[in-house]
Amino acid sequence: MKWTDTLDIAIELAEAHPEVDPAKVNFVELMKWTMALPGFDDDPKRCGERILEAIQAAWIEEAA
């Protein structure tokens, strides 16, 4: 997975952290958790606030 795979990342995060309210996750944690996902392989420097916002929005949608 790459940073641009926001929906895939959101699904994996929802499965890895079912007890977490994604709306309350800060971007530092979100970035750390995303990079720890199995199958994630991308440069941390390619991540920005917009990507993290997209991941968080997809995760919120997935959790709904």
C-alpha positions as CSV (number, residue, x, y, z in Angstrom):
1,M,0.0,0.0,0.0
2,K,1.0,3.6,-0.7
3,W,-0.2,6.8,0.9
4,T,-2.6,7.3,-2.0
5,D,-4.4,4.1,-1.2
6,T,-6.6,5.9,1.3
7,L,-9.6,3.6,1.3
8,D,-7.4,0.4,1.7
9,I,-5.5,2.1,4.5
10,A,-8.8,3.1,6.2
11,I,-10.1,-0.4,6.0
12,E,-6.9,-1.8,7.5
13,L,-6.9,0.8,10.3
14,A,-10.6,0.0,11.1
15,E,-9.7,-3.7,11.4
16,A,-6.5,-3.0,13.4
17,H,-8.1,-0.5,15.8
18,P,-11.8,-1.4,16.1
19,E,-12.1,0.3,19.6
20,V,-10.8,3.7,18.3
21,D,-13.0,6.6,17.3
22,P,-11.2,7.7,14.0
23,A,-12.5,11.3,14.5
24,K,-10.4,11.6,17.6
25,V,-7.1,10.3,16.2
26,N,-4.4,13.0,15.8
27,F,-2.4,13.0,12.6
28,V,0.8,12.0,14.4
29,E,-0.8,8.8,15.6
30,L,-2.6,8.3,12.3
31,M,0.7,8.5,10.4
32,K,2.4,6.1,12.8
33,W,-0.4,3.5,12.7
34,T,-0.5,3.7,8.9
35,M,3.2,3.1,8.5
36,A,2.9,0.1,10.9
37,L,0.2,-1.6,8.8
38,P,1.3,-4.9,7.2
39,G,1.8,-4.4,3.5
40,F,2.3,-0.6,3.8
41,D,5.4,0.5,1.9
42,D,5.9,4.1,1.1
43,D,8.2,7.0,2.0
44,P,7.0,9.0,5.1
45,K,8.2,12.1,3.3
46,R,5.4,11.6,0.7
47,C,2.7,12.0,3.4
48,G,1.1,15.3,4.1
49,E,-1.8,16.8,5.9
50,R,-4.2,16.3,2.9
51,I,-3.4,12.6,2.7
52,L,-3.9,12.1,6.4
53,E,-7.2,14.0,6.2
54,A,-8.3,11.7,3.3
55,I,-7.3,8.6,5.3
56,Q,-9.1,9.9,8.4
57,A,-12.3,10.8,6.4
58,A,-12.3,7.3,4.8
59,W,-11.8,5.6,8.1
60,I,-14.7,7.7,9.6
61,E,-16.9,6.6,6.7
62,E,-15.8,3.0,7.1
63,A,-16.6,3.0,10.8
64,A,-20.1,4.5,10.3
